[in-house]
């Protein structure tokens, strides 16, 4: 249990604002440090002592758990423990948990005379997010200045990776071997290649809706569970989510999809697509835009029921002609075509044939769901350059529930003349087959799973352009599993992949 002295040092931001007014009235100089402090080490201690020497009162704010963007395995220590460690240092007068993702709002609230960053920033660490510039602007706006400390530099991430492994031993072994072959800079450079790609996403638009309820109990007169409504949220799913994932990595993303003429949700979709996505809509007459509504018991986040709102009949001939006309125009002007086929009636044999014939690089994912089991498999395509498919889906396509997976993968690769096939296997990770290089197995990095919905789409979205640009297969495996792990940490598609966050995670894993 924390001592009384430590508890007195630990304050809310609101209480700190009042305490600092008194300190300023006494003419004291206020110094502010901010960070994650996931593993408190001598570098932190010297940084904090050097900061305290600049003034009279030292405040330290700590990044809350939910905003630590150092990979799915971090933070290693929860925020209360990180705060307690900082408060135990004699040089620290007060410590608080920040309420925001970044420090600038805390700076504006606390109004320090001096805001202090560590020696890595004085040594030219890249400001990937623009956060340092915003922090400097914030401290200047309250009449303060930015300083950097100059003592010995250590890395919490490197120390954790080396001495406090946060993954199972087999995964730590895989990462150790990976670090011997690649640096974080190598993987980040592969992602940088994606910026200039012209990407075309093709597939059904889906609205994912989560309805949160509280269980009341069995109905008194019927054998059903009665629920009390609490709230609901909706998100962009299907091809819309895939386009949003890509928009953080590729400067130019086009989208071809269908909306219904009944409740099209067009305004909501346009408002929530990233600004660098150019959408083209085919409107399906007499149909709603697809909504997949999930009823959730809020306390345990237990999914109780799923209801599809859709018409999965094929497009009319006129609508299909319109779709194929749009595709014919878009396919010749893209570098990579990414087909996310959810089997709900959008992609006709004509559209499939057109994509196979005209796409310069064709990535395909066909998903089996409750509405299409037994009717929708990858074999509807006769050509692809890259396939991403879940293990159950390839087994269904090959009509083999328990046989050796590798012959199925090689058979699919041959039948579709597809050089690269990725099979996702849930907690077992992924298996990527390349006709020239063989198999590359990559472990799952998902250690904090909130919701698996959308994780496969995130993996597919990011690995497709990586394969198209010739990223090595083992690096594709790491990137894909990291994307899937980040997506699994949130509810559905409530947030899309973010390039800066992924880069931070790569830096954390490979230090």
C-alpha positions in Angstrom: 0.0 0.0 0.0 1.3 3.5 -0.9 2.5 5.6 2.0 0.7 8.7 3.3 3.4 11.0 1.8 3.0 9.4 -1.7 -0.8 9.7 -1.5 -0.4 13.4 -0.6 1.7 13.9 -3.7 -0.9 12.2 -5.9 -3.4 14.8 -7.1 -6.1 15.3 -9.7 -5.4 17.9 -12.4 -8.2 20.0 -11.0 -6.7 20.1 -7.5 -3.2 20.7 -8.9 -4.5 23.9 -10.6 -5.5 25.3 -7.2 -2.3 24.2 -5.5 -0.2 25.9 -8.2 -2.0 29.2 -7.8 -0.7 29.4 -4.3 2.8 28.5 -5.4 2.8 31.2 -8.0 1.6 33.7 -5.5 4.7 32.9 -3.5 6.9 33.5 -6.5 7.9 29.9 -7.0 8.9 28.5 -10.4 6.7 25.7 -11.7 8.4 22.9 -13.7 6.4 20.2 -15.5 7.5 16.8 -16.9 5.2 14.3 -18.8 5.6 10.7 -20.0 4.5 7.1 -19.8 7.2 6.0 -17.3 6.3 2.3 -17.9 9.5 1.0 -16.3 11.0 3.5 -13.9 14.8 3.5 -14.4 17.9 5.6 -13.7 17.4 7.6 -16.9 14.0 8.7 -15.6 15.4 9.5 -12.1 18.2 11.7 -13.5 15.8 13.4 -15.9 13.4 14.2 -13.1 16.2 15.4 -10.7 17.6 17.6 -13.5 14.1 19.0 -14.2 13.6 19.8 -10.4 16.9 21.7 -10.4 15.4 24.2 -12.9 12.7 25.4 -10.5 11.0 25.1 -7.1 7.9 22.9 -7.7 8.0 19.8 -10.0 4.8 18.3 -11.3 4.9 15.1 -13.3 1.9 14.0 -15.4 1.5 10.4 -16.5 -0.1 9.1 -19.7 -3.2 7.0 -18.8 -3.3 3.3 -19.8 -5.8 3.8 -22.6 -3.5 6.2 -24.5 -0.2 4.3 -24.2 0.6 3.6 -27.9 3.6 1.3 -27.6 2.0 -1.9 -28.9 -0.7 -4.3 -27.8 1.4 -5.5 -24.9 1.9 -2.2 -23.2 1.7 -0.6 -20.7 3.5 -3.3 -18.7 2.5 -1.5 -15.5 -1.0 0.0 -14.9 -1.3 3.7 -14.4 -1.7 3.6 -10.6 1.5 1.7 -10.2 3.3 4.1 -12.6 2.0 7.1 -10.6 3.1 5.5 -7.3 6.6 4.9 -8.6 7.0 8.5 -9.7 5.5 9.9 -6.5 8.1 7.9 -4.4 10.9 10.1 -5.8 12.0 12.9 -3.5 12.4 15.3 -6.4 8.7 15.1 -7.3 6.3 17.4 -5.6 3.1 16.4 -7.3 2.0 13.7 -9.8 -1.2 13.3 -11.7 -2.7 11.1 -14.4 -3.3 13.1 -17.6 -6.9 13.0 -18.9 -6.0 13.4 -22.5 -4.0 11.5 -25.1 -1.2 14.1 -25.3 0.2 16.7 -22.9 -0.7 20.0 -24.4 -4.1 20.3 -22.6 -2.4 19.5 -19.3 0.2 22.2 -20.0 -2.4 24.8 -20.6 -4.3 23.8 -17.4 -1.2 23.7 -15.2 0.6 26.7 -16.8 4.2 25.7 -15.9 7.1 28.2 -16.2 9.2 25.4 -17.7 8.2 22.3 -19.6 10.9 19.6 -19.7 11.6 16.9 -22.2 14.2 14.2 -22.1 17.6 14.0 -23.9 16.3 12.0 -26.8 14.4 15.1 -28.0 17.5 17.3 -27.9 19.3 14.6 -30.0 17.0 14.9 -33.0 14.3 12.2 -32.3 11.8 12.5 -35.1 8.6 14.3 -34.1 6.3 11.8 -36.0 3.1 13.0 -34.5 3.9 16.7 -34.3 3.3 16.4 -30.5 6.6 18.1 -29.5 5.7 21.1 -31.6 2.2 21.3 -30.1 3.7 20.9 -26.6 6.2 23.8 -27.2 3.4 25.9 -28.6 1.2 25.2 -25.5 3.9 26.1 -23.0 4.7 29.3 -24.9 1.0 30.2 -24.9 1.0 30.2 -21.1 4.2 32.2 -20.9 6.6 29.4 -20.3 9.4 27.8 -22.2 10.6 24.3 -23.3 13.8 22.8 -21.9 15.5 19.4 -22.5 17.7 17.5 -20.0 21.1 16.2 -21.0 22.0 13.2 -18.7 22.4 9.6 -19.7 19.6 8.2 -21.8 17.9 4.8 -21.3 14.9 3.2 -22.9 12.1 1.6 -20.8 11.0 -0.3 -23.9 14.5 -1.8 -24.5 14.8 -2.8 -20.9 11.4 -4.4 -20.8 12.0 -6.3 -24.0 15.3 -7.6 -22.7 14.7 -8.2 -19.0 10.9 -8.2 -18.4 9.5 -10.1 -21.3 5.7 -9.4 -21.7 4.9 -12.2 -24.1 5.0 -16.0 -23.8 8.5 -17.6 -24.2 7.8 -18.9 -27.7 6.7 -15.4 -28.9 9.6 -13.8 -27.2 11.9 -16.2 -29.1 10.3 -15.4 -32.4 10.7 -11.6 -31.8 14.3 -12.1 -30.7 15.1 -13.8 -34.0 13.1 -11.2 -35.9 15.1 -8.4 -34.2 18.3 -10.0 -35.4 17.1 -9.7 -39.0 15.2 -6.4 -39.1 15.4 -3.1 -37.3 12.3 -0.9 -36.6 13.6 1.4 -39.3 13.5 -1.4 -41.9 9.8 -2.1 -41.1 8.9 1.6 -41.0 10.6 2.0 -44.4 8.4 -0.8 -45.8 5.3 1.1 -44.6 6.6 4.3 -46.1 6.6 2.7 -49.6 2.8 2.5 -49.4 2.3 6.2 -49.4 2.5 6.6 -53.2 0.3 3.6 -54.1 -3.0 4.3 -55.8 -5.3 1.9 -54.0 -8.8 0.8 -55.1 -11.1 -0.9 -52.5 -14.1 -2.8 -53.8 -16.7 -4.5 -51.7 -20.0 -4.1 -49.7 -20.6 -1.2 -47.4 -21.7 -2.3 -44.0 -22.8 -0.3 -40.9 -21.9 -2.1 -37.7 -24.2 -1.2 -34.9 -23.7 -2.2 -31.2 -26.7 -2.1 -29.0 -25.8 -2.2 -25.3 -28.2 -3.7 -22.8 -28.5 -4.9 -19.2 -29.9 -8.3 -18.5 -33.1 -8.2 -16.5 -33.8 -12.0 -16.4 -36.1 -14.5 -18.0 -39.4 -13.2 -19.1 -42.1 -14.2 -16.7 -44.4 -15.7 -19.4 -42.0 -16.8 -22.2 -38.7 -18.6 -22.3 -36.8 -15.6 -23.5 -34.2 -13.3 -22.0 -35.5 -9.8 -21.2 -33.0 -6.9 -21.6 -33.1 -3.2 -20.7 -31.7 -0.9 -23.4 -28.8 1.3 -22.3 -27.2 2.8 -25.4 -26.0 2.2 -29.0 -23.2 3.1 -31.3 -22.6 2.6 -35.0 -19.4 2.3 -37.0 -18.3 2.0 -40.6 -17.7 -1.7 -41.4 -17.0 -3.9 -44.4 -15.2 -2.2 -47.3 -15.7 1.2 -45.6 -13.6 0.1 -42.6 -10.9 -1.3 -44.9 -10.7 2.0 -46.9 -10.4 3.9 -43.6 -7.5 1.6 -42.4 -5.7 2.2 -45.7 -6.2 6.0 -45.7 -3.6 6.4 -42.9 -0.9 4.6 -45.0 -1.7 5.4 -48.6 -2.2 9.0 -49.8 -4.8 8.1 -52.5 -7.6 5.6 -51.8 -10.6 5.1 -54.0 -13.7 3.1 -53.0 -16.3 1.4 -55.1 -19.3 0.1 -53.1 -23.0 -0.1 -53.0 -25.6 1.6 -50.8 -29.3 0.9 -50.6 -32.0 3.2 -51.8 -33.9 2.6 -48.5 -32.1 4.1 -45.5 -28.9 4.6 -47.4 -26.9 6.2 -44.5 -25.0 8.1 -47.2 -24.5 11.3 -45.2 -23.1 9.3 -42.2 -20.8 7.3 -44.4 -19.4 10.4 -46.2 -18.9 12.2 -42.9 -16.9 9.2 -41.4 -14.8 8.3 -44.3 -11.2 9.7 -44.2 -10.7 12.8 -46.2 -8.3 11.2 -48.7 -10.9 8.5 -49.7 -12.8 9.1 -53.0 -16.0 7.0 -52.9 -18.1 5.8 -55.8 -21.6 4.5 -54.9 -23.9 2.1 -56.8 -27.4 2.3 -55.4 -29.2 -1.0 -55.0 -32.9 -0.4 -55.5 -35.4 -1.7 -53.0 -32.7 -2.4 -50.5 -31.3 -0.9 -47.3 -27.6 -0.2 -46.9 -26.4 -3.3 -44.9 -26.6 -2.9 -41.2 -25.3 -5.7 -38.9 -26.8 -5.0 -35.4 -25.3 -6.8 -32.4 -27.0 -6.8 -29.0 -24.4 -6.7 -26.2 -24.7 -7.4 -22.5 -22.8 -4.3 -21.4 -21.2 -5.5 -18.1 -19.3 -8.5 -19.6 -19.4 -7.3 -23.2 -21.1 -10.6 -24.1 -22.7 -10.8 -27.5 -26.2 -12.1 -27.3 -27.8 -11.8 -30.7 -27.0 -10.5 -34.2 -29.6 -9.1 -36.7 -28.8 -8.4 -40.3 -30.7 -5.6 -42.0 -30.1 -6.2 -45.7 -31.2 -7.5 -49.1 -28.5 -9.9 -50.3 -30.1 -10.5 -53.7 -27.9 -9.9 -56.8 -27.8 -6.4 -58.4 -30.2 -5.8 -61.2 -28.7 -5.9 -64.7 -28.7 -2.1 -64.9 -27.0 -1.8 -61.5 -24.5 -4.5 -62.4 -23.7 -2.6 -65.7 -23.2 0.6 -63.7 -20.9 -1.2 -61.2 -18.8 -2.8 -64.0 -18.6 0.5 -65.9 -17.2 2.2 -62.7 -14.8 -0.7 -62.1 -13.6 -0.6 -65.7 -12.7 3.1 -65.3 -11.1 2.7 -61.8 -9.1 -0.5 -62.3 -6.9 0.8 -65.1 -5.9 3.8 -63.0 -5.0 2.0 -59.7 -1.8 0.2 -58.6 -3.6 -2.2 -56.2 -7.2 -3.4 -56.2 -8.4 -4.8 -52.9 -11.6 -6.8 -53.1 -13.4 -7.4 -49.8 -16.2 -9.7 -50.8 -18.6 -10.3 -48.0 -21.0 -12.3 -50.2 -24.0 -10.1 -49.9 -24.8 -9.7 -53.6 -22.5 -6.9 -54.8 -19.9 -8.8 -56.8 -21.4 -10.5 -59.7 -19.6 -13.0 -62.0 -19.1 -10.1 -64.4 -17.5 -7.9 -61.8 -15.3 -10.7 -60.6 -14.2 -11.4 -64.1 -13.5 -7.8 -64.7 -11.4 -7.4 -61.6 -9.4 -10.6 -62.4 -8.7 -9.3 -66.0 -7.9 -5.7 -65.4 -6.5 -5.2 -61.9 -2.7 -4.7 -62.1 -2.4 -6.3 -58.6 -5.5 -8.1 -57.2 -5.9 -8.8 -53.5 -9.0 -10.8 -52.5 -10.7 -11.7 -49.3 -14.0 -13.6 -49.3 -15.7 -13.9 -45.9 -18.0 -16.6 -44.7 -20.8 -15.3 -42.4 -24.2 -16.4 -41.1 -25.9 -15.4 -44.3 -23.7 -17.1 -46.9 -22.4 -20.3 -45.3 -21.9 -22.9 -48.0 -22.7 -20.5 -50.8 -19.7 -18.2 -50.8 -16.1 -19.3 -51.1 -12.8 -18.0 -52.6 -13.3 -20.4 -55.6 -15.7 -17.9 -57.2 -12.4 -16.1 -58.3 -10.2 -17.5 -60.9 -7.2 -15.2 -60.4 -5.6 -13.3 -57.6 -2.1 -12.0 -56.7 -2.7 -12.1 -53.0 -5.4 -13.9 -50.9 -6.1 -13.4 -47.2 -8.4 -16.0 -45.8 -9.4 -17.4 -42.4 -8.5 -21.1 -41.8 -12.2 -22.1 -41.5 -12.9 -20.4 -44.9 -10.2 -22.2 -46.8 -11.3 -25.5 -45.2 -14.8 -24.8 -46.3 -13.7 -24.0 -49.8 -11.6 -27.2 -50.0 -14.3 -29.3 -48.2 -11.7 -30.6 -45.6 -12.4 -29.9 -42.0 -9.4 -31.6 -40.4 -6.8 -32.3 -43.0 -3.3 -30.9 -43.3 -3.6 -27.2 -44.2 -0.5 -26.8 -46.3 -1.7 -29.0 -49.3 -4.9 -26.9 -49.3 -3.0 -23.7 -49.4 -0.8 -24.9 -52.2 -3.8 -26.2 -54.2 -5.6 -22.9 -53.8 -2.5 -21.0 -54.9 -2.2 -23.2 -58.0 -5.9 -23.1 -58.9 -6.1 -19.3 -58.7 -2.7 -18.7 -60.1 -2.0 -16.8 -56.9 1.6 -16.5 -55.7 0.8 -15.4 -52.1 -1.8 -16.8 -49.8 -2.2 -15.7 -46.2 -4.2 -17.9 -43.8 -5.2 -16.3 -40.5 -5.6 -18.8 -37.6 -6.8 -16.7 -34.6 -4.7 -17.0 -31.5 -2.2 -19.3 -33.5 -1.3 -16.3 -35.7 -0.8 -16.5 -39.5 0.7 -18.6 -42.1 1.8 -16.9 -45.3 2.7 -19.0 -48.3 4.7 -17.8 -51.3 5.1 -20.0 -54.3 8.9 -19.1 -54.6 9.8 -18.8 -50.9 7.6 -21.3 -49.1 5.9 -20.8 -45.7 6.3 -18.1 -43.1 4.5 -18.5 -39.8 4.0 -15.5 -37.6 2.6 -15.6 -34.0 -0.4 -13.6 -32.9 0.5 -10.4 -31.0 -3.0 -10.0 -29.6 -2.6 -10.0 -25.8 -5.6 -7.7 -24.9 -8.6 -8.8 -26.9 -11.8 -6.7 -26.5 -13.5 -7.6 -29.8 -12.4 -9.8 -32.7 -14.8 -8.1 -35.1 -12.7 -6.2 -37.7 -9.3 -7.7 -36.8 -9.1 -9.7 -40.0 -10.1 -6.8 -42.1 -7.4 -4.6 -40.5 -4.8 -7.4 -41.3 -6.0 -7.7 -44.8 -6.1 -4.0 -45.4 -2.5 -3.5 -44.5 -0.9 -6.7 -45.7 -2.3 -6.4 -49.3 -0.3 -3.3 -50.2 2.7 -4.7 -48.4 2.7 -7.8 -50.6 2.1 -5.6 -53.7 5.2 -3.6 -52.9 7.4 -6.7 -52.3 7.8 -6.5 -48.6 9.5 -9.7 -47.4 7.0 -12.4 -46.2 8.2 -12.6 -42.6 7.9 -8.7 -42.3 4.4 -8.9 -43.8 3.5 -11.4 -41.0 4.7 -9.1 -38.3 2.9 -6.0 -39.8 -0.3 -8.0 -40.3 -0.4 -9.5 -36.9 0.3 -6.1 -35.3 -2.5 -4.5 -37.3 -4.9 -7.3 -36.2 -3.8 -7.0 -32.6 -4.4 -3.3 -32.5 -7.9 -3.8 -34.1 -8.7 -6.5 -31.5 -8.1 -4.0 -28.6 -11.2 -1.9 -29.5 -14.9 -2.5 -30.1 -15.5 -3.5 -33.7 -14.3 -0.7 -36.1 -14.7 2.1 -33.6 -11.3 3.4 -34.7 -9.2 2.7 -37.8 -5.5 1.8 -38.0 -3.3 4.8 -37.4 0.1 5.0 -39.0 1.8 6.8 -36.1 0.4 4.4 -33.6 1.6 1.5 -35.6 5.0 3.0 -36.0 5.3 3.5 -32.3 4.3 -0.1 -31.7 6.9 -1.3 -34.2 9.6 0.8 -32.4 8.5 -0.7 -29.1 8.5 -4.3 -30.3 11.9 -4.2 -32.1 14.0 -2.1 -29.6 
